[in-house]
């Protein structure tokens, strides 16, 4: 009879385990992969973000700049009432329709310079927006890496809680047998409470990070909706340090190259008010009931107008001098932007190499602490060390594992900066499937 009951219990346990396994497998199958999230972000950036409207604005700016020799055509209509009084009063209502066309023939080359500057500026902004999109992908991947680290810390902490739960149970038995003091038992119980509190803190950090990810993706995901088992990694031998000239071929480097080409045309455009302008105009007007003797009148005229600035108290000259100083400032600031890009790149490499070495050292520390914990457990059971030392060694190992997770996350953070400036972000994106 007892054997049958035992068999039924085992069958229930087996069914429960299978159900949990199937549920976990179902959740992972339907969870978002990091590759899915990146595709969602790319689609959002292309179709439902400010980038889309920036592109449309640039297209219109270019269209306006391209219309150099297209005349401006205007139409006007006027209704006039004329009353003349002498011996008799005469009233005439006349309708006038006028159409005019004006085209600029010369304005100091401003139109051509404006077209060149607009084309170059648009190209620069295209690279800038591509770079900004790369930064958003970097932000998403960094968020994923941070969340993955927290999820692993949470798993480690659950194991830590199990460790202290087991030690509390053992301590309660030993205390009842008068083999340890009440203080030892309380120490284990307090460590268990602190471990449970830290688990809650990890949940809080995960929830806060998910809020940032959701804002980035314009979604409402829970951490359970994402599969964090995939670890993003790039082989070390595939990442090479590049020269500054190579960095200028990255999206941000190309932005700097093209935006610098707009400075000189923009400066020359500042001379517009200092140069003559030539406009060609044509006007055609048609009036019915022009007067009591003229029933209908049509008038046309063509004119060539030359405008030459002579003197305005040197206001235009002073404005151009300001433009020249602004131009010199832009060149200096642009030089600093290039230095900043290089410094970010070199600092990222320094940090990347540093964390590589730190990770190697940290793994050795963890191996040592694992051996120490095994020895301390034996010594504690034989009452040769205090409970405090056992707790400290276990906590040191747990902290060391968490430090390793943080080091890996930091290494990946600086690797992202390197890959973007190397122009190799697609190495990650394409490697995700």
Phi, psi and omega per residue, in radians:
X1 nan -0.808 3.127
X2 -1.107 -0.632 -3.135
X3 -1.131 -0.685 3.122
X4 -1.133 -0.748 3.118
X5 -1.084 -0.724 3.125
X6 -1.085 -0.717 3.128
X7 -1.106 -0.688 3.117
X8 -1.141 -0.736 3.131
X9 -1.081 -0.760 3.134
X10 -1.106 -0.657 3.115
X11 -1.121 -0.711 3.118
X12 -1.124 -0.734 3.131
X13 -1.094 -0.730 -3.141
X14 -1.088 -0.769 3.125
X15 -1.092 -0.731 3.137
X16 -1.089 -0.768 -3.132
X17 -1.110 -0.769 3.127
X18 -1.092 -0.716 3.139
X19 -1.099 -0.770 3.123
X20 -1.107 -0.705 3.132
X21 -1.099 -0.796 3.136
X22 -1.120 -0.690 3.128
X23 -1.123 -0.768 3.126
X24 -1.104 -0.754 3.140
X25 -1.129 -0.657 3.112
X26 -1.135 -0.749 -3.128
X27 -1.112 -0.737 -3.137
X28 -1.173 -0.632 -3.137
X29 -1.138 -0.648 -3.081
X30 -1.646 -0.036 -3.127
X31 -1.345 2.702 3.092
X32 -1.306 2.317 2.968
X33 -1.500 2.825 3.109
X34 -1.081 -0.578 3.090
X35 -1.099 -0.644 3.098
X36 -1.125 -0.742 -3.104
X37 -1.146 -0.675 3.122
X38 -1.134 -0.726 3.105
X39 -1.097 -0.690 3.104
X40 -1.097 -0.747 -3.140
X41 -1.149 -0.750 3.124
X42 -1.069 -0.764 3.128
X43 -1.109 -0.706 3.117
X44 -1.111 -0.776 -3.131
X45 -1.092 -0.584 -3.092
X46 -1.405 -0.588 -2.932
X47 -2.057 -0.377 -3.065
X48 -2.497 0.892 3.090
X49 -2.496 3.051 -3.136
X50 -1.137 -0.383 3.117
X51 -1.012 -0.704 -3.119
X52 -1.038 -0.770 -3.086
X53 -1.335 -0.518 3.028
X54 -1.080 -0.711 3.101
X55 -1.103 -0.743 -3.139
X56 -1.139 -0.694 3.107
X57 -1.102 -0.754 3.115
X58 -1.077 -0.691 3.126
X59 -1.079 -0.720 -3.140
X60 -1.214 -0.705 3.085
X61 -1.022 -0.736 3.138
X62 -1.178 -0.688 3.111
X63 -1.078 -0.739 3.116
X64 -1.130 -0.711 -3.124
X65 -1.225 -0.468 -3.115
X66 -1.275 -0.480 -3.088
X67 -1.354 1.124 -3.064
X68 -1.292 -0.862 -3.013
X69 -1.870 0.510 3.057
X70 -1.667 2.157 -3.084
X71 -1.233 2.749 3.011
X72 -1.619 2.134 -3.078
X73 -1.979 2.263 -3.126
X74 -2.229 2.619 3.073
X75 -2.231 2.442 3.089
X76 -2.433 2.681 3.124
X77 -2.364 2.411 3.098
X78 -2.418 2.503 3.075
X79 -1.993 2.154 -3.063
X80 -2.104 2.387 3.071
X81 -2.017 2.018 3.137
X82 -1.950 2.220 3.090
X83 -2.058 2.263 3.126
X84 -2.154 2.221 -3.105
X85 -2.084 2.250 2.987
X86 -2.473 -2.041 2.995
X87 -1.222 -0.544 3.098
X88 -2.275 2.846 3.133
X89 -1.800 2.236 3.129
X90 -2.039 2.256 3.129
X91 -2.108 2.232 -3.137
X92 -2.192 2.208 3.008
X93 -1.777 2.163 -3.121
X94 -2.141 2.569 3.092
X95 -2.034 2.259 -3.130
X96 -2.120 2.216 3.047
X97 -1.965 2.261 -3.091
X98 -2.281 2.372 3.029
X99 -2.247 2.370 -3.102
X100 -2.394 2.631 3.111
X101 -2.344 2.315 -3.141
X102 -2.273 2.330 3.122
X103 -2.356 2.321 3.102
X104 -1.416 2.250 3.121
X105 -1.685 -0.544 -3.128
X106 -2.711 2.295 3.066
X107 -2.457 0.671 3.102
X108 1.345 0.339 -3.131
X109 1.374 0.189 -3.098
X110 -1.051 -0.768 -3.073
X111 -1.092 -0.762 3.134
X112 -1.151 -0.716 3.108
X113 -1.133 -0.693 3.132
X114 -1.111 -0.687 3.108
X115 -1.123 -0.802 3.136
X116 -1.078 -0.802 -3.128
X117 -1.117 -0.702 -3.126
X118 -1.153 -0.782 3.116
X119 -1.054 -0.800 -3.110
X120 -1.193 -0.709 3.133
X121 -1.117 -0.734 3.115
X122 -1.075 -0.693 3.103
X123 -1.115 -0.727 3.110
X124 -1.093 -0.769 -3.130
X125 -1.164 -0.552 3.059
X126 -1.064 -0.787 3.104
X127 -1.157 -0.685 -3.135
X128 -1.102 -0.771 -3.134
X129 -1.167 -0.630 3.062
X130 -1.090 -0.729 3.101
X131 -1.111 -0.736 3.121
X132 -1.115 -0.633 3.071
X133 -1.152 -0.660 3.085
X134 -1.107 -0.675 3.110
X135 -1.125 -0.621 3.102
X136 -1.191 -0.677 3.060
X137 -1.122 -0.713 3.079
X138 -1.046 -0.762 3.127
X139 -1.065 -0.707 3.121
X140 -1.148 -0.805 -3.121
X141 -1.139 -0.713 3.085
X142 -1.099 -0.689 3.082
X143 -1.093 -0.733 3.100
X144 -1.075 -0.796 -3.141
X145 -1.087 -0.732 3.108
X146 -1.117 -0.753 3.118
X147 -1.128 -0.718 3.115
X148 -1.064 -0.728 3.092
X149 -1.078 -0.732 3.127
X150 -1.167 -0.668 3.107
X151 -1.106 -0.714 3.103
X152 -1.188 -0.679 3.063
X153 -1.072 -0.698 3.121
X154 -1.093 -0.730 3.091
X155 -1.112 -0.778 3.096
X156 -1.054 -0.683 -3.115
X157 -1.184 -0.621 3.072
X158 -1.097 -0.695 3.069
X159 -1.145 -0.634 3.103
X160 -1.133 -0.693 3.106
X161 -1.109 -0.739 3.100
X162 -1.059 -0.671 3.107
X163 -1.043 -0.831 -3.106
X164 -1.284 -0.554 3.054
X165 -1.072 -0.742 3.112
X166 -1.140 -0.729 -3.126
X167 -1.184 -0.612 3.089
X168 -1.123 -0.755 3.112
X169 -1.078 -0.775 3.113
X170 -1.119 -0.701 -3.111
X171 -1.153 -0.643 3.110
X172 -1.098 -0.703 3.104
X173 -1.164 -0.790 -3.132
X174 -1.144 -0.616 3.121
X175 -1.161 -0.731 3.112
X176 -1.116 -0.503 3.109
X177 -1.545 0.093 3.114
X178 1.084 0.542 3.133
X179 -1.683 -0.302 3.020
X180 -2.331 2.893 -3.115
X181 -1.530 2.930 3.070
X182 -1.089 -0.591 3.128
X183 -1.083 -0.726 3.110
X184 -1.065 -0.752 3.129
X185 -1.090 -0.772 -3.139
X186 -1.121 -0.609 3.105
X187 -1.065 -0.786 3.105
X188 -1.119 -0.739 -3.130
X189 -1.112 -0.715 3.113
X190 -1.143 -0.700 3.106
X191 -1.108 -0.632 3.104
X192 -1.123 -0.744 3.128
X193 -1.116 -0.751 3.130
X194 -1.134 -0.654 3.112
X195 -1.127 -0.692 3.109
X196 -1.182 -0.628 3.108
X197 -1.157 -0.693 3.128
X198 -1.145 -0.591 3.083
X199 -1.091 -0.705 3.086
X200 -1.109 -0.643 3.135
X201 -1.145 -0.667 3.080
X202 -1.101 -0.703 3.082
X203 -1.051 -0.722 3.131
X204 -1.096 -0.811 -3.134
X205 -1.106 -0.688 3.117
X206 -1.110 -0.785 3.139
X207 -1.066 -0.738 -3.134
X208 -1.152 -0.698 3.115
X209 -1.181 -0.624 3.111
X210 -1.128 -0.545 3.073
X211 -1.076 -0.725 3.129
X212 -1.181 -0.709 3.112
X213 -1.115 -0.728 3.139
X214 -1.118 -0.662 3.091
X215 -1.111 -0.711 -3.129
X216 -1.127 -0.675 -3.070
X217 -1.678 -0.168 -3.042
X218 1.022 0.854 -3.132
X219 -2.333 3.095 3.094
X220 -2.280 1.349 -3.102
X221 -1.760 2.636 2.928
X222 -1.785 2.786 -3.132
X223 -1.087 -0.455 3.098
X224 -1.191 -0.301 -3.120
X225 -1.430 -0.106 -3.072
X226 -2.052 2.389 3.080
X227 -1.526 1.932 -3.105
X228 -1.735 0.254 -3.104
X229 -1.368 -0.378 -3.118
X230 -1.428 2.199 3.131
X231 -1.780 2.144 3.130
X232 -1.349 2.123 -3.137
X233 -2.535 2.565 3.093
X234 -2.142 2.231 3.109
X235 -0.969 2.374 -3.073
X236 -1.047 -0.655 -3.082
X237 -1.265 -0.139 3.123
X238 -1.637 -0.073 3.139
X239 -1.867 2.012 -3.081
X240 -2.036 2.510 3.060
X241 -1.350 2.298 -3.070
X242 -1.908 2.839 3.093
X243 -1.395 2.866 -3.120
X244 -1.041 -0.686 -3.139
X245 -1.075 -0.568 3.102
X246 -1.265 -0.597 3.128
X247 -1.117 -0.504 3.140
X248 -1.205 -0.150 3.067
X249 -1.633 -0.020 3.037
X250 -1.283 2.991 -3.133
X251 -1.065 -0.746 3.138
X252 -1.232 -0.663 3.093
X253 -1.081 -0.731 3.093
X254 -1.143 -0.638 3.060
X255 -1.032 -0.803 -3.140
X256 -1.094 -0.694 -3.137
X257 -1.107 -0.811 -3.050
X258 -1.332 -0.647 -3.118
X259 -1.187 -0.518 3.096
X260 -1.156 -0.540 -3.140
X261 -1.242 -0.217 3.130
X262 -1.524 -0.280 -3.022
X263 -1.132 -0.796 -3.094
X264 -1.169 -0.829 3.081
X265 -1.033 -0.677 3.128
X266 -1.123 -0.631 3.087
X267 -1.146 -0.792 -3.137
X268 -1.107 -0.564 3.121
X269 -1.156 -0.359 3.103
X270 -1.202 -0.218 3.123
X271 -1.480 0.029 -3.043
X272 -0.938 -0.775 -3.089
X273 -1.351 -0.065 3.124
X274 -1.746 -0.131 -3.057
X275 -1.966 2.721 3.121
X276 -1.212 2.806 3.130
X277 -2.334 2.431 3.140
X278 -2.152 2.202 -3.141
X279 -2.186 2.448 3.067
X280 -1.902 2.236 -3.093
X281 -2.245 2.576 3.053
X282 -2.398 2.336 -3.118
X283 -2.296 2.373 3.077
X284 -2.285 2.168 3.130
X285 -2.220 2.578 -3.122
X286 -2.338 2.148 -3.091
X287 -2.216 2.240 3.017
X288 -1.680 2.679 -3.117
X289 0.965 0.884 -3.079
X290 -1.082 -0.670 3.094
X291 -2.774 -3.110 -3.127
X292 -1.198 -0.385 -3.124
X293 -1.828 -0.368 -3.140
X294 -1.971 1.948 -3.073
X295 -1.361 -0.575 -3.061
X296 -2.557 2.425 -3.130
X297 -2.461 2.334 3.054
X298 -2.127 2.356 -3.083
X299 -2.332 2.377 3.072
X300 -2.355 2.606 3.129
X301 -2.613 2.584 3.055
X302 -2.247 2.402 -3.061
X303 -2.486 2.617 3.056
X304 -2.084 2.050 -3.036
X305 -1.950 2.265 3.072
X306 -1.955 2.206 3.120
X307 -2.098 2.131 -3.111
X308 -2.155 2.069 3.095
X309 -1.226 2.253 -3.125
X310 -1.913 -0.921 -3.075
X311 -2.799 2.297 3.027
X312 -2.473 0.620 -3.134
X313 1.267 0.491 -3.135
X314 1.095 0.341 3.139
X315 -1.101 -0.815 -3.129
X316 -1.143 -0.691 3.107
X317 -1.102 -0.725 3.120
X318 -1.133 -0.678 3.110
X319 -1.101 -0.671 3.130
X320 -1.223 -0.617 3.059
X321 -1.061 -0.706 3.079
X322 -1.078 -0.735 3.107
X323 -1.045 -0.677 3.130
X324 -1.143 -0.717 3.105
X325 -1.157 -0.664 3.083
X326 -1.117 -0.648 3.107
X327 -1.092 -0.805 3.121
X328 -1.103 -0.674 3.081
X329 -1.084 -0.747 3.136
X330 -1.054 -0.714 -3.139
X331 -1.101 -0.730 3.118
X332 -1.154 -0.767 3.136
X333 -1.135 -0.638 3.132
X334 -1.145 -0.684 3.092
X335 -1.075 -0.699 3.102
X336 -1.157 -0.641 3.119
X337 -1.093 -0.692 3.095
X338 -1.136 -0.730 3.109
X339 -1.124 -0.702 3.120
X340 -1.068 -0.745 3.124
X341 -1.065 -0.789 3.139
X342 -1.124 -0.737 -3.138
X343 -1.112 -0.734 3.100
X344 -1.042 -0.732 -3.124
X345 -1.127 -0.851 -3.109
X346 -1.174 -0.693 3.092
X347 -1.114 -0.674 3.114
X348 -1.108 -0.702 3.093
X349 -1.145 -0.755 3.109
X350 -1.028 -0.792 -3.132
X351 -1.187 -0.680 3.129
X352 -1.076 -0.823 3.111
X353 -1.101 -0.695 3.134
X354 -1.065 -0.826 -3.109
X355 -1.227 -0.497 3.036
X356 -1.044 -0.828 -3.137
X357 -1.190 -0.706 3.121
X358 -1.066 -0.694 3.132
X359 -1.101 -0.758 3.118
X360 -1.061 -0.773 3.122
X361 -1.152 -0.688 -3.094
X362 -1.140 -0.631 3.100
X363 -1.094 -0.660 3.092
X364 -1.165 -0.687 3.105
X365 -1.080 -0.739 -3.133
X366 -1.115 -0.760 3.111
X367 -1.044 -0.714 3.123
X368 -1.143 -0.749 -3.126
X369 -1.177 -0.570 3.087
X370 -1.098 -0.777 3.103
X371 -1.134 -0.698 3.140
X372 -1.116 -0.718 3.141
X373 -1.129 -0.712 3.093
X374 -1.052 -0.752 3.123
X375 -1.175 -0.715 -3.127
X376 -1.147 -0.598 3.104
X377 -1.126 -0.692 3.092
X378 -1.147 -0.780 -3.133
X379 -1.144 -0.642 -3.138
X380 -1.173 -0.740 3.130
X381 -1.114 -0.518 3.091
X382 -1.590 0.169 3.072
X383 1.041 0.621 3.121
X384 -1.733 -0.231 3.023
X385 -2.309 2.831 -3.124
X386 -1.413 2.859 3.096
X387 -1.128 -0.511 -3.130
X388 -1.076 -0.738 -3.138
X389 -1.160 -0.697 3.122
X390 -1.088 -0.764 3.130
X391 -1.102 -0.754 -3.129
X392 -1.076 -0.756 -3.134
X393 -1.127 -0.740 3.115
X394 -1.108 -0.754 3.134
X395 -1.161 -0.639 3.100
X396 -1.085 -0.715 3.120
X397 -1.162 -0.746 3.124
X398 -1.102 -0.756 3.108
X399 -1.112 -0.684 -3.130
X400 -1.118 -0.686 3.091
X401 -1.128 -0.702 3.119
X402 -1.173 -0.655 3.096
X403 -1.094 -0.699 3.114
X404 -1.075 -0.711 3.094
X405 -1.089 -0.747 3.128
X406 -1.129 -0.693 3.137
X407 -1.114 -0.730 3.103
X408 -1.105 -0.702 3.123
X409 -1.127 -0.746 3.124
X410 -1.143 -0.689 3.116
X411 -1.063 -0.762 3.139
X412 -1.156 -0.571 3.126
X413 -1.059 -0.849 -3.117
X414 -1.299 -0.477 3.066
X415 -1.103 -0.640 3.117
X416 -1.080 -0.755 3.103
X417 -1.061 -0.720 -3.138
X418 -1.114 -0.815 -3.089
X419 -1.128 -0.665 3.137
X420 -1.128 -0.803 -3.125
X421 -1.319 -0.366 3.001
X422 -1.336 -0.207 -3.050
X423 1.281 0.525 -3.022
X424 -2.169 0.434 3.127
X425 -1.054 -0.519 -3.127
X426 -1.130 -0.301 3.064
X427 -1.024 -0.711 3.118
X428 -1.304 -0.877 -3.053
X429 -1.055 -0.808 -3.137
X430 -1.198 -0.516 -3.138
X431 -1.311 -0.213 -3.129
X432 -1.520 -0.157 3.109
X433 1.605 nan nan
